[in-house]
Amino acid sequence: MEFRDKQAIYIQIAEYVCDGILNGKWVPGERIPSVRDLALTLEVNPHTILRSYEYLQNEGIIFSKRGLGYSASTRAKELIISYRKERFLEKELPRFFASIHQLNISMEEIGRRYGFFVDQIHPVNP
């Protein structure tokens, strides 16, 4: 994993875990990697992983079972999507709108390109 300078590493690791849950790498209700295993995989200090897990636990995305480690909560996907949707609508979408306005890109052009994008990821069977 390559870390970015503008965001705390523990937050980036939390995003990595969330991506794994959303992509089906880790299934809600089942165990996620131990603190030690993920620290070895990502080549970071175990305390950084622990901080990430505490953050995710506070958000209700994962939970700890004494002696069994951490698991993704049954609502993990729902919570991650809700959080990311809110962040996108509040932070990223206004920047996107500012860019298309500055570049004089019409909503029709955006719509066409979005339609093409959707067709690429969900092709219709002939």
SEPA-278277 format. One line per 10 residues: their letters; for each residue z, y, x of N, C-alpha, C. Coordinates in Angstrom, 3 decimals, m for minus. Layout:
N
a = Z Y X Z Y X Z Y X; ...
***
This chain:
126
mefrdkqaiy = 0.000 m1.175 0.847 0.000 0.000 0.000 0.000 1.234 0.890; m0.864 2.174 0.564 m0.926 3.428 1.308 m0.187 4.504 0.520; 0.780 5.131 1.154 1.604 6.111 0.464 1.038 7.515 0.628; 1.210 8.330 m0.434 0.769 9.727 m0.429 1.952 10.615 m0.045; 1.642 11.720 0.602 2.693 12.627 1.070 3.334 13.450 m0.046; 2.616 13.715 m1.126 3.080 14.670 m2.124 4.013 14.087 m3.181; 4.330 12.800 m3.066 5.196 12.169 m4.058 6.184 11.255 m3.341; 7.410 11.225 m3.824 8.437 10.376 m3.213 7.969 8.919 m3.187; 8.263 8.227 m2.095 7.821 6.840 m1.929 8.393 5.948 m3.028; 9.650 6.159 m3.398 10.225 5.285 m4.427 9.500 5.437 m5.766
iqiaeyvcdg = 8.995 6.638 m6.057 8.220 6.858 m7.289 6.870 6.151 m7.181; 6.238 6.217 m6.010 4.961 5.531 m5.812 5.129 4.020 m5.963; 6.239 3.502 m5.474 6.507 2.066 m5.615 6.762 1.730 m7.087; 7.468 2.592 m7.791 7.685 2.380 m9.226 6.346 2.349 m9.962; 5.425 3.233 m9.585 4.082 3.241 m10.189 3.341 1.948 m9.866; 3.513 1.452 m8.657 2.903 0.183 m8.240 3.414 m0.963 m9.119; 4.711 m0.992 m9.359 5.294 m2.031 m10.212 4.768 m1.880 m11.642; 4.701 m0.652 m12.133 4.165 m0.414 m13.477 2.714 m0.877 m13.577; 1.916 m0.587 m12.548 0.524 m1.062 m12.531 0.480 m2.580 m12.610; 1.357 m3.238 m11.863 1.411 m4.696 m11.879 1.756 m5.244 m13.255
ilngkwvpge = 2.636 m4.568 m13.958 3.000 m4.993 m15.316 1.829 m4.761 m16.266; 1.211 m3.581 m16.189 0.084 m3.284 m17.076 m1.107 m4.199 m16.825; m1.324 m4.565 m15.575 m2.477 m5.401 m15.224 m2.213 m6.897 m15.364; m1.011 m7.258 m15.787 m0.700 m8.665 m16.017 m0.238 m9.442 m14.802; m0.051 m8.743 m13.687 0.458 m9.413 m12.488 1.883 m9.907 m12.730; 2.668 m9.090 m13.431 4.027 m9.450 m13.819 4.128 m9.325 m15.337; 4.561 m10.370 m15.977 4.575 m10.462 m17.438 5.908 m9.959 m17.996; 5.852 m9.117 m19.042 7.095 m8.683 m19.673 7.949 m9.881 m20.082; 9.243 m9.768 m19.806 10.176 m10.845 m20.090 10.356 m11.802 m18.930; 9.501 m11.701 m17.922 9.589 m12.597 m16.767 9.980 m11.821 m15.513
ripsvrdlal = 10.346 m12.577 m14.480 10.825 m11.968 m13.236 9.722 m11.221 m12.503; 10.149 m10.180 m11.813 9.288 m9.456 m10.880 9.800 m9.791 m9.478; 9.078 m9.420 m8.430 9.535 m9.770 m7.077 10.941 m9.237 m6.782; 11.651 m9.985 m5.971 12.984 m9.540 m5.559 12.851 m8.281 m4.706; 13.946 m7.582 m4.558 13.967 m6.376 m3.723 13.477 m6.718 m2.322; 13.994 m7.776 m1.759 13.630 m8.173 m0.397 12.148 m8.556 m0.299; 11.655 m9.351 m1.252 10.252 m9.783 m1.215 9.290 m8.606 m1.323; 9.576 m7.681 m2.242 8.682 m6.532 m2.397 8.763 m5.619 m1.178; 9.950 m5.490 m0.591 10.099 m4.685 0.631 9.249 m5.262 1.758; 9.246 m6.578 1.883 8.415 m7.225 2.912 6.930 m7.037 2.621
tlevnphtil = 6.545 m7.202 1.368 5.141 m7.050 0.978 4.636 m5.642 1.251; 5.433 m4.644 0.877 5.006 m3.246 1.008 5.402 m2.620 2.338; 6.141 m3.380 3.149 6.580 m2.917 4.467 7.399 m1.630 4.383; 8.404 m1.677 3.499 9.319 m0.543 3.352 10.752 m1.059 3.407; 11.680 m0.145 3.513 13.099 m0.478 3.545 13.527 m1.025 2.176; 14.309 m2.094 2.146 14.780 m2.634 0.860 15.520 m1.601 m0.002; 16.183 m0.634 0.630 16.880 0.401 m0.134 15.902 1.251 m0.940; 14.691 1.430 m0.417 13.668 2.184 m1.140 13.235 1.409 m2.381; 13.074 0.096 m2.250 12.722 m0.744 m3.397 13.853 m0.711 m4.417; 15.081 m0.811 m3.935 16.233 m0.771 m4.834 16.257 0.539 m5.621
rsyeylqneg = 15.955 1.636 m4.961 15.910 2.936 m5.642 14.815 2.940 m6.706; 13.653 2.354 m6.384 12.556 2.245 m7.358 12.983 1.416 m8.557; 13.634 0.295 m8.287 14.072 m0.591 m9.364 15.142 0.083 m10.228; 16.039 0.839 m9.611 17.053 1.566 m10.383 16.392 2.602 m11.291; 15.384 3.280 m10.758 14.632 4.259 m11.548 13.971 3.573 m12.750; 13.283 2.448 m12.503 12.609 1.719 m13.579 13.611 1.142 m14.578; 14.761 0.734 m14.087 15.800 0.208 m14.975 16.324 1.316 m15.884; 16.511 2.508 m15.342 16.966 3.649 m16.142 15.953 4.029 m17.214; 14.671 3.763 m16.949 13.604 4.054 m17.912 13.426 2.926 m18.930; 14.146 1.808 m18.743 14.047 0.681 m19.661 12.861 m0.235 m19.402
iifskrglgy = 12.184 m0.043 m18.278 10.980 m0.818 m17.962 11.334 m2.177 m17.372; 12.395 m2.227 m16.593 12.872 m3.501 m16.049 14.364 m3.615 m16.337; 14.891 m4.818 m16.176 16.327 m5.032 m16.332 16.768 m6.065 m15.312; 18.043 m6.052 m15.026 18.612 m6.956 m14.034 19.492 m7.986 m14.725; 19.339 m9.235 m14.289 20.236 m10.300 m14.747 21.020 m10.759 m13.532; 22.309 m10.686 m13.642 23.176 m11.054 m12.522 22.811 m12.441 m11.994; 22.526 m12.496 m10.710 22.196 m13.756 m10.060 20.752 m14.200 m10.218; 19.993 m13.524 m11.086 18.594 m13.916 m11.325 17.585 m12.867 m10.878; 18.045 m11.685 m10.553 17.135 m10.637 m10.107 16.629 m9.778 m11.256; 15.500 m9.146 m11.014 14.941 m8.198 m11.976 13.792 m8.825 m12.748
sastrakeli = 13.675 m8.406 m14.011 12.583 m8.849 m14.876 12.000 m7.639 m15.585; 10.738 m7.755 m15.980 10.108 m6.710 m16.786 10.637 m6.830 m18.211; 10.978 m5.713 m18.827 11.486 m5.755 m20.199 10.356 m6.110 m21.159; 10.721 m6.572 m22.332 9.700 m6.940 m23.318 8.940 m5.715 m23.815; 9.515 m4.538 m23.673 8.854 m3.287 m24.078 8.226 m2.556 m22.896; 8.155 m3.197 m21.747 7.695 m2.525 m20.530 6.322 m1.884 m20.700; 5.345 m2.639 m21.187 3.989 m2.088 m21.336 3.983 m0.879 m22.260; 4.650 m1.005 m23.387 4.723 0.087 m24.361 5.336 1.341 m23.730; 6.423 1.173 m22.988 7.097 2.308 m22.356 6.237 2.944 m21.271; 5.578 2.120 m20.469 4.724 2.638 m19.394 3.566 3.430 m19.983
isyrkerfle = 2.902 2.863 m20.985 1.763 3.546 m21.606 2.207 4.857 m22.235; 3.330 4.853 m22.925 3.837 6.066 m23.560 4.115 7.152 m22.525; 4.783 6.780 m21.446 5.104 7.738 m20.388 3.834 8.280 m19.736; 2.911 7.385 m19.402 1.682 7.818 m18.732 0.803 8.658 m19.647; 0.772 8.324 m20.926 m0.019 9.101 m21.877 0.528 10.527 m21.965; 1.846 10.639 m22.091 2.477 11.955 m22.163 2.192 12.766 m20.899; 2.338 12.126 m19.741 2.074 12.810 m18.470 0.620 13.259 m18.394; m0.312 12.402 m18.807 m1.732 12.752 m18.773 m2.014 13.948 m19.679; m1.519 13.893 m20.912 m1.798 14.967 m21.864 m1.166 16.290 m21.453; m0.002 16.235 m20.829 0.707 17.457 m20.447 0.282 18.024 m19.095
kelprffasi = m0.082 17.161 m18.145 m0.353 17.615 m16.774 m1.827 17.535 m16.383; m2.428 16.382 m16.596 m3.775 16.155 m16.076 m4.871 16.715 m16.977; m4.722 16.582 m18.289 m5.759 17.049 m19.203 m5.986 18.558 m19.109; m4.934 19.386 m19.031 m5.181 20.823 m18.870 m5.977 21.150 m17.593; m5.720 20.427 m16.501 m6.494 20.641 m15.267 m7.945 20.224 m15.465; m8.147 19.116 m16.171 m9.496 18.641 m16.476 m10.242 19.698 m17.300; m9.590 20.218 m18.346 m10.217 21.251 m19.171 m10.559 22.492 m18.349; m9.662 22.899 m17.463 m9.931 24.066 m16.614 m11.152 23.818 m15.739; m11.264 22.619 m15.194 m12.411 22.291 m14.333 m13.717 22.295 m15.108; m13.743 21.668 m16.284 m15.018 21.629 m17.018 m15.396 23.019 m17.518
hqlnismeei = m14.392 23.841 m17.803 m14.679 25.222 m18.214 m15.277 26.013 m17.048; m14.662 25.914 m15.871 m15.161 26.625 m14.690 m16.563 26.182 m14.308; m16.845 24.906 m14.489 m18.141 24.349 m14.093 m19.168 24.398 m15.217; m18.759 24.944 m16.363 m19.652 25.092 m17.510 m20.254 23.747 m17.945; m19.400 22.741 m18.038 m19.826 21.416 m18.492 m19.495 21.322 m19.980; m20.487 20.995 m20.783 m20.285 20.945 m22.231 m19.519 19.692 m22.652; m18.888 19.785 m23.808 m18.195 18.621 m24.362 m19.198 17.524 m24.717; m20.431 17.915 m25.044 m21.470 16.921 m25.324 m21.752 16.086 m24.074; m21.837 16.755 m22.929 m22.061 16.037 m21.666 m20.881 15.115 m21.361; m19.685 15.620 m21.567 m18.487 14.800 m21.355 m18.527 13.592 m22.290
grrygffvdq = m18.867 13.812 m23.548 m18.941 12.726 m24.527 m19.957 11.668 m24.137; m21.131 12.114 m23.674 m22.169 11.160 m23.239 m21.661 10.319 m22.074; m21.082 10.977 m21.106 m20.604 10.257 m19.923 m19.427 9.340 m20.255; m18.582 9.784 m21.163 m17.474 8.924 m21.576 m18.011 7.691 m22.308; m19.004 7.898 m23.166 m19.635 6.772 m23.861 m20.231 5.777 m22.883; m20.896 6.284 m21.852 m21.468 5.416 m20.823 m20.359 4.648 m20.105; m19.282 5.331 m19.774 m18.139 4.700 m19.107 m17.579 3.561 m19.962; m17.366 3.829 m21.239 m16.820 2.806 m22.139 m17.775 1.621 m22.233; m19.075 1.900 m22.316 m20.069 0.813 m22.367 m20.017 m0.045 m21.112; m19.718 0.559 m19.974 m19.653 m0.184 m18.717 m18.436 m1.105 m18.660
ihpvnp = m17.310 m0.633 m19.183 m16.104 m1.465 m19.097 m15.973 m2.430 m20.269; m16.659 m2.128 m21.371 m16.643 m3.012 m22.548 m18.070 m3.192 m23.056; m18.913 m3.895 m22.299 m20.306 m4.042 m22.732 m20.408 m4.805 m24.058; m21.349 m4.363 m24.876 m21.605 m5.021 m26.155 m22.515 m6.211 m25.895; m22.140 m7.379 m26.430 m22.965 m8.578 m26.242 m24.205 m8.495 m27.129; m25.410 m8.683 m26.526 m26.642 m8.603 m27.332 m26.800 m9.788 m28.259
***
